[in-house]
Amino acid sequence: MLLWIIRLSFLLMEVFPQSVPQLELHVTKSESNQGLIRVLIFDQADGFPDNPQKAKLALSLPIENFKTQTLINSLPPGKYAICTFQDKDENGEINKNFFGYPTEPYGFSNNPKISFSIPSFEKCLIEIKEGKKNIVTIELKK
C-alpha cells in the first residue's frame, strides 16, 4: 500500500508540476517618466549591488506615471536582494557625483534606511516562496 502511494505521488508530480513562484515587482516614486528603471536581482552577496555580470537577473523597464511594475516568473524559490535605479540618461549606469553618491534615484528591496553607505546584501534579502505570488515594492530615493 505504501509503495502504491509513493508511486501515485510521483505520478501526480509529473502530471501536475509544482507551480512556479511569481515575483510582482513595483518600483515607485520616480522623479519623472524619463529614462528606464534598471533592476538587478542577486542571489549572492558577491557583486551586490552594482555588478550586472554577477546578478541572477537584470531588467530594464519603462516608466509610466512615475512608477513601473513587472511580473517575473523565471526565479526559482529562494532568497534574493534587489537593487534598482532610474537611468534618466539611459547610459546603463547609475550616475554619481564627485563623492560617489548617486545623482539618479535608487532603491533596494525592503526599503532599508540609507545613511552614508549602501545597505548590506542581508538587509535587502527577500524570500521568493513556491506556489505564491510574492509582491515587492521598492521606493526610489534621491
trRosetta pair geometry for C-beta under 8 A, 3 or more apart (Angstrom, degrees):
i j d omega theta_ij theta_ji phi_ij phi_ji
1 4 5.6 -55 -153 32 31 114
1 5 6.7 31 151 -18 65 103
2 5 5.7 -52 -151 34 35 112
2 6 6.5 35 152 -19 66 104
3 6 5.7 -53 -149 35 33 112
3 7 6.4 33 153 -17 65 106
4 7 5.8 -54 -148 37 30 111
4 8 6.3 32 153 -20 64 108
5 8 5.7 -54 -146 37 30 113
5 9 6.4 31 155 -20 64 104
6 9 5.9 -54 -149 34 30 110
6 10 6.7 28 154 -15 63 104
7 10 5.9 -56 -152 37 32 109
7 11 6.3 33 151 -19 66 107
8 11 5.6 -54 -147 37 32 114
8 12 6.3 33 154 -19 65 106
9 12 5.7 -52 -146 37 32 112
9 13 6.5 37 153 -23 63 103
10 13 5.7 -51 -149 32 33 113
10 14 6.8 32 152 -17 63 103
11 14 5.9 -57 -155 35 33 110
11 15 6.3 22 153 -11 68 110
12 15 5.7 -58 -139 44 34 106
12 16 5.7 -21 176 35 72 105
13 16 7.1 -70 -120 68 19 67
13 17 6.8 52 175 -109 59 48
13 18 7.2 -11 -145 -34 85 85
14 17 7.3 1 -149 -69 20 77
18 130 6.2 -3 157 177 125 127
18 131 6.5 -79 -178 -60 90 103
19 130 7.0 134 75 173 74 77
19 131 4.5 97 59 -107 111 67
20 73 5.3 60 120 -173 132 93
21 73 7.8 168 88 -142 45 54
21 75 6.6 -60 83 87 109 84
21 76 7.3 88 30 -169 116 25
21 77 5.3 121 -23 -77 144 74
21 128 4.9 116 135 161 150 100
21 129 6.1 163 -118 88 129 32
21 130 5.1 -91 -59 -106 104 38
21 131 6.9 -38 -86 2 71 29
21 132 6.3 -1 -130 53 89 66
21 134 6.4 20 177 -4 107 115
22 71 6.0 -17 -169 -169 111 96
22 72 7.0 144 -162 74 57 51
22 73 5.5 -22 -106 -95 78 75
22 132 7.6 -133 42 104 77 41
22 133 4.8 -17 73 -117 116 68
22 134 6.6 176 89 26 56 72
23 71 7.4 152 79 -160 50 47
23 72 4.3 -15 61 60 101 105
23 73 7.9 -164 24 -68 71 32
23 75 5.9 23 -10 35 129 132
23 128 5.7 -53 -71 -113 108 119
23 134 5.0 -25 -108 74 63 105
23 136 6.5 -7 -170 9 97 114
24 69 6.9 7 179 -174 83 107
24 70 7.8 -176 -150 91 49 38
24 71 5.4 -17 -102 -105 72 75
24 72 7.8 -169 -75 21 26 73
24 133 6.0 27 -13 176 115 98
24 134 6.9 177 22 85 72 48
24 135 4.7 -19 68 -107 108 72
24 136 7.2 162 82 25 55 64
25 39 6.9 68 148 -134 157 158
25 69 6.4 171 91 -150 55 59
25 70 5.4 -7 58 57 101 80
25 71 7.8 179 19 -87 74 26
25 72 6.3 36 -8 -6 115 113
25 82 7.3 -166 -127 -153 127 164
25 136 5.4 -13 -112 68 67 99
25 138 7.4 -2 -169 4 90 106
26 67 6.7 -4 -173 -180 87 118
26 68 7.6 168 -152 89 46 47
26 69 4.6 -12 -102 -101 69 100
26 135 7.3 16 -1 -173 108 89
26 136 7.1 -175 30 94 71 50
26 137 4.3 -16 71 -110 111 78
26 138 7.1 172 91 25 58 62
27 30 7.2 63 127 -54 95 100
27 37 5.0 145 80 -160 154 151
27 39 7.3 -137 -52 -79 140 112
27 61 7.4 136 28 71 131 138
27 67 6.3 168 88 -159 57 68
27 68 5.0 3 53 56 103 89
27 69 7.3 -175 20 -77 65 50
27 84 5.4 -117 -114 138 136 160
27 107 6.8 163 -143 55 93 136
27 137 7.8 170 -82 -158 26 54
27 138 5.0 -15 -112 68 72 99
27 140 6.5 57 176 -44 92 99
28 66 7.4 44 -162 126 61 86
28 67 4.6 -8 -111 -112 62 113
28 137 6.2 6 0 -172 117 101
28 138 7.3 166 24 83 71 47
28 139 5.4 -31 72 -107 95 66
28 140 6.9 -152 89 6 41 84
29 66 6.9 -4 -132 157 13 107
29 67 7.5 50 -4 -87 34 88
29 105 7.3 -159 115 -168 87 145
29 107 8.0 108 63 -59 112 141
29 139 4.8 44 14 -161 136 80
29 140 4.7 -159 88 47 92 82
29 141 7.7 27 109 -66 137 42
30 33 7.1 90 111 -83 136 40
30 37 7.1 -93 -88 -76 127 108
30 63 5.3 -169 165 -148 177 134
30 66 4.4 -167 59 -164 90 60
30 67 6.1 -168 3 -71 107 37
30 68 7.5 67 -39 -12 137 88
30 86 5.3 127 -136 -93 94 139
30 105 6.4 172 -132 69 51 155
30 140 5.8 67 -84 25 48 151
31 34 7.9 -35 86 39 90 102
31 66 7.6 -166 60 -135 8 99
31 86 6.6 -175 22 78 92 166
31 88 7.9 -24 61 -83 119 123
31 105 5.5 174 -19 -31 103 133
31 140 7.6 -102 -26 109 75 137
31 142 6.8 53 -62 -55 123 141
32 35 7.8 84 83 19 98 92
32 63 7.6 83 109 116 52 149
32 66 7.1 -61 -133 -101 9 82
32 86 8.0 124 49 173 71 147
32 88 7.4 61 56 -119 115 106
33 63 4.7 -174 -146 106 57 106
33 64 6.5 41 -131 -110 116 28
33 65 7.3 39 -86 -27 115 18
33 66 6.5 -80 -65 -65 75 50
34 63 7.3 -13 45 56 25 140
34 86 7.9 74 81 167 75 115
34 88 5.1 32 113 -145 111 82
35 63 6.8 40 76 3 64 131
35 86 5.8 104 85 170 132 79
35 87 4.9 -165 176 93 124 56
35 88 4.0 -121 -35 -121 145 25
35 89 6.6 -13 -97 -4 120 21
35 90 5.4 -167 -136 -52 79 79
36 60 4.8 7 163 -173 145 93
36 61 6.3 138 -171 63 86 37
36 62 6.5 -55 -119 -94 77 39
36 63 6.9 -171 -125 -20 27 94
36 86 7.6 168 87 -156 33 53
36 87 5.0 -10 62 58 82 107
36 90 5.8 79 6 -104 106 89
37 60 7.4 151 76 -159 49 45
37 61 4.5 -25 62 65 100 97
37 62 7.7 -4 17 81 89 7
37 63 5.8 117 -29 -71 98 92
37 68 4.6 -144 16 26 146 148
37 84 6.0 6 179 -175 96 115
37 85 7.5 174 -151 88 58 28
37 86 5.9 -34 -98 -100 66 62
37 87 7.4 164 -105 14 13 83
38 58 7.6 -14 -171 -169 87 89
38 59 7.3 160 -157 87 43 56
38 60 5.7 -14 -102 -104 68 72
38 61 8.0 -180 -78 21 23 74
38 84 6.4 167 86 -151 53 62
38 85 5.6 -9 55 58 100 76
38 86 7.9 168 15 -101 79 12
38 87 4.9 64 -21 -26 114 120
38 92 7.4 118 -98 -146 147 43
38 94 7.7 -135 58 -61 135 85
39 57 7.7 -9 114 113 99 92
39 58 7.0 160 87 -156 61 44
39 59 4.2 -2 56 56 109 100
39 60 7.7 -165 21 -72 77 29
39 61 6.6 31 -8 -3 116 114
39 82 6.5 -17 -165 -166 96 104
39 83 7.6 159 -152 85 49 44
39 84 4.7 -12 -101 -101 70 99
40 49 6.7 136 75 -179 129 67
40 50 7.3 152 26 -111 162 29
40 52 5.9 -120 -107 -102 121 67
40 55 4.2 -108 -164 -103 94 147
40 57 7.6 160 -155 86 41 54
40 58 5.4 -7 -105 -106 71 79
40 82 7.1 158 83 -153 50 54
40 83 5.2 -6 58 60 99 90
40 84 7.4 -176 22 -77 64 51
41 55 6.0 97 58 -173 45 103
41 56 5.2 -63 103 62 89 98
41 57 4.3 5 48 55 115 96
41 58 7.6 -153 21 -70 73 38
41 59 7.8 39 -11 -2 104 103
41 72 7.8 119 -35 -174 162 172
41 75 7.0 -79 138 -89 151 135
41 80 5.3 -1 -175 -177 96 131
41 81 7.6 158 -155 79 52 40
41 82 5.2 -17 -104 -102 74 83
42 45 7.4 93 144 -92 136 19
42 47 6.4 -179 -119 86 127 100
42 48 4.6 -119 36 -82 174 101
42 49 7.3 -119 -13 -117 139 53
42 54 6.9 19 -121 120 106 91
42 55 5.4 -82 -78 -122 71 65
42 56 6.1 139 -128 -1 23 92
42 80 6.4 146 74 -160 45 74
42 81 4.9 -19 62 61 102 89
42 82 7.6 -177 20 -80 73 34
42 83 7.7 26 -5 3 111 97
42 121 6.9 -83 99 -134 136 108
43 56 4.6 69 -10 -54 103 137
43 78 6.0 21 -136 121 114 139
43 79 7.2 117 -144 83 70 59
43 80 5.6 -43 -88 -101 65 78
44 47 7.1 62 87 32 93 101
44 48 7.4 -159 101 -27 50 108
44 54 7.2 -96 71 169 106 105
44 121 7.8 -25 148 -160 32 153
45 48 5.4 -79 -156 23 43 124
45 81 7.9 52 -97 17 57 144
45 120 7.8 -19 -130 180 116 81
45 121 3.9 -132 -111 2 85 166
45 122 7.7 -9 -89 -39 118 73
46 54 5.6 -128 117 -163 82 142
47 50 7.8 -139 172 63 64 39
47 51 3.5 -105 -154 64 89 122
47 53 7.0 -133 -131 74 138 69
47 54 2.5 -159 -65 75 167 149
47 55 6.6 -138 128 -49 133 57
48 51 7.6 -66 -40 30 18 92
48 54 7.5 -105 -39 104 52 124
48 81 5.7 31 -131 85 142 135
48 83 7.0 142 -159 -18 80 127
48 121 4.6 101 73 -92 160 103
48 124 7.6 -176 -175 56 137 140
49 81 7.4 -98 -101 128 90 117
49 83 3.7 92 -169 -45 117 161
49 108 6.9 -76 -115 -102 149 110
49 118 5.9 -141 12 -179 127 145
49 121 7.9 -178 -64 -87 79 73
49 124 7.7 80 -91 4 117 171
50 83 7.1 -72 -68 99 60 155
50 94 7.0 -92 -123 21 121 119
51 54 4.4 37 102 20 115 110
51 55 7.0 176 94 -31 61 82
52 55 5.3 -43 -148 12 43 121
52 58 4.9 36 -151 -90 103 148
55 58 5.1 99 86 -60 142 89
56 75 7.0 71 130 -116 134 98
56 80 6.9 -89 35 -123 143 114
57 72 7.1 100 139 -152 166 139
57 74 6.7 132 -99 87 138 117
57 75 6.7 -83 -18 -75 143 100
59 70 6.7 -147 176 56 158 167
59 72 7.8 -105 -55 -87 147 120
60 87 7.6 -43 -134 34 100 139
61 68 4.5 124 124 170 126 148
61 70 5.7 -120 -107 -39 139 129
62 68 6.5 159 86 -113 44 119
63 66 6.9 14 175 -118 109 17
63 67 7.0 138 -154 63 78 13
63 68 5.3 -79 -104 -54 54 106
63 86 7.1 35 -71 -131 145 104
64 67 7.0 -40 73 67 59 62
64 68 6.8 102 24 -93 73 65
72 75 5.9 39 133 -4 116 106
75 78 7.3 -118 165 43 99 98
75 80 6.8 -32 -162 -49 147 151
75 128 5.5 28 113 96 123 177
76 128 7.7 128 108 93 33 128
77 127 8.0 19 -173 177 79 81
77 128 5.5 -153 -132 102 46 85
77 129 6.0 31 -134 -141 109 25
77 130 4.4 -47 -64 -50 136 87
78 127 7.3 -125 132 -145 23 66
78 128 6.0 7 50 49 51 99
79 125 4.9 3 -180 -164 112 111
79 126 7.0 164 -151 79 64 33
79 127 5.2 -34 -96 -97 73 71
79 128 7.7 -174 -86 15 23 74
80 109 7.3 88 108 0 81 168
80 125 7.0 138 72 -143 24 61
80 126 5.9 -28 66 60 77 83
80 127 7.9 141 20 -102 71 25
80 128 6.2 29 6 -16 117 111
81 108 7.2 -14 -179 -167 92 101
81 109 5.8 -156 -154 40 50 122
81 121 5.0 -132 -17 -156 163 68
81 124 3.8 74 -146 101 104 111
81 125 5.4 -50 -71 -79 88 51
81 126 7.3 135 -95 10 40 76
82 108 6.7 148 86 -161 62 52
82 109 3.9 90 41 -40 94 112
82 124 6.7 -151 40 167 50 114
82 126 7.0 -12 -1 16 105 123
82 136 6.7 104 24 139 151 153
82 138 6.6 -118 105 -61 120 142
83 106 7.2 -6 -176 -174 91 102
83 107 7.4 169 -154 91 53 43
83 108 5.3 -19 -104 -103 70 78
83 109 7.7 -83 -60 -5 42 79
83 124 7.2 -11 -63 -162 79 160
84 106 6.8 163 92 -156 51 58
84 107 5.2 -13 63 62 96 85
84 108 7.5 177 22 -81 74 33
84 138 5.5 114 33 104 132 155
84 140 7.2 -89 103 -89 104 90
85 94 4.6 15 100 -97 173 113
85 102 6.8 -128 -126 -155 135 143
85 104 5.4 79 172 107 113 111
85 105 6.4 161 -155 94 67 52
85 106 4.1 -21 -99 -102 95 80
85 107 7.4 161 -82 17 51 61
85 140 7.5 108 -132 -130 43 108
86 104 5.4 -145 74 171 76 102
86 105 4.4 33 17 58 118 99
86 106 7.6 -124 13 -66 70 46
86 140 6.0 34 -25 -138 110 155
87 90 5.4 91 129 -94 108 37
87 91 6.7 -150 -170 39 107 58
87 92 6.7 40 -144 -73 149 17
87 93 7.6 107 -123 51 110 24
87 94 7.3 -98 -92 -86 78 54
87 104 6.6 45 -100 170 33 162
88 95 7.8 -51 41 9 102 128
88 104 5.6 -156 -2 -122 102 115
89 95 7.0 64 22 -43 122 131
91 95 7.5 77 47 -62 130 95
94 102 5.2 -38 161 -125 121 108
94 104 5.4 -140 -151 52 75 116
94 106 6.2 30 -134 -82 142 124
95 102 7.1 96 79 -156 53 63
95 103 4.7 -53 107 56 101 105
95 104 5.1 96 38 -21 91 107
96 99 7.9 -121 165 74 100 50
96 100 5.2 -5 171 -151 139 34
96 101 6.2 142 -157 66 86 27
96 102 5.6 -54 -99 -93 74 39
96 103 6.2 158 -123 -4 18 89
97 100 7.2 -53 67 15 64 16
97 101 5.2 -9 37 58 107 84
97 102 8.0 21 -2 92 81 5
97 103 5.4 112 -48 -58 84 109
102 105 7.8 112 134 -108 125 4
102 106 5.0 8 125 -11 172 134
102 142 7.7 -120 105 -140 100 54
104 142 7.8 -92 157 -117 19 91
105 140 3.8 47 158 165 120 123
105 141 6.4 157 -153 70 78 24
105 142 4.8 -54 -94 -71 75 89
106 140 6.4 118 48 -148 10 80
106 141 6.3 -38 67 58 63 77
106 142 7.8 117 18 -92 68 46
107 111 6.7 -23 -164 -105 106 72
107 138 4.2 139 122 165 130 105
107 139 5.7 173 -121 80 144 36
107 140 4.6 -104 -30 -97 119 44
107 141 5.9 121 -84 4 80 81
108 111 6.9 157 73 -90 70 26
108 112 5.9 -25 80 24 127 95
108 114 7.8 125 13 -65 122 118
108 118 7.8 126 -59 -168 142 87
108 119 5.6 -154 71 44 168 126
108 123 7.7 44 127 104 142 96
108 124 4.6 -82 169 -113 116 122
108 138 6.7 -173 78 -138 13 118
109 124 4.8 96 61 -176 87 83
109 125 7.4 -111 96 92 126 0
109 126 4.9 -97 166 -22 139 118
109 136 5.7 -30 -129 -167 100 134
109 138 6.1 -66 -85 -83 45 110
110 123 6.4 -149 83 152 145 66
110 124 5.5 -160 27 -130 114 41
110 125 7.4 25 -30 53 137 39
110 126 6.5 -171 -49 -64 91 92
111 137 7.8 -10 -39 101 123 75
111 138 6.4 171 -69 -136 84 55
111 139 5.4 38 -113 31 127 97
112 119 4.1 91 75 -99 146 157
112 123 4.6 44 -87 149 154 122
112 124 6.4 -87 -11 -75 124 72
113 119 8.0 117 66 -83 42 119
114 117 7.9 -137 -161 77 79 34
114 118 7.2 -17 -134 -124 111 36
114 119 6.2 -91 -94 -40 83 94
114 141 6.5 168 35 79 133 160
119 123 4.3 -103 173 79 115 134
119 124 5.6 127 102 -47 121 99
120 123 4.8 100 57 2 80 100
120 124 7.2 -162 93 0 47 89
121 124 6.1 -75 -157 44 30 104
121 125 6.9 53 148 -54 66 91
122 125 5.7 -27 -154 -12 36 118
126 134 7.3 131 149 170 120 131
126 136 5.8 -4 -135 -98 175 129
127 134 7.7 -141 100 -125 53 143
128 134 5.1 -123 -125 10 65 162
129 132 4.4 18 87 36 103 133
129 134 6.3 136 29 -69 76 115
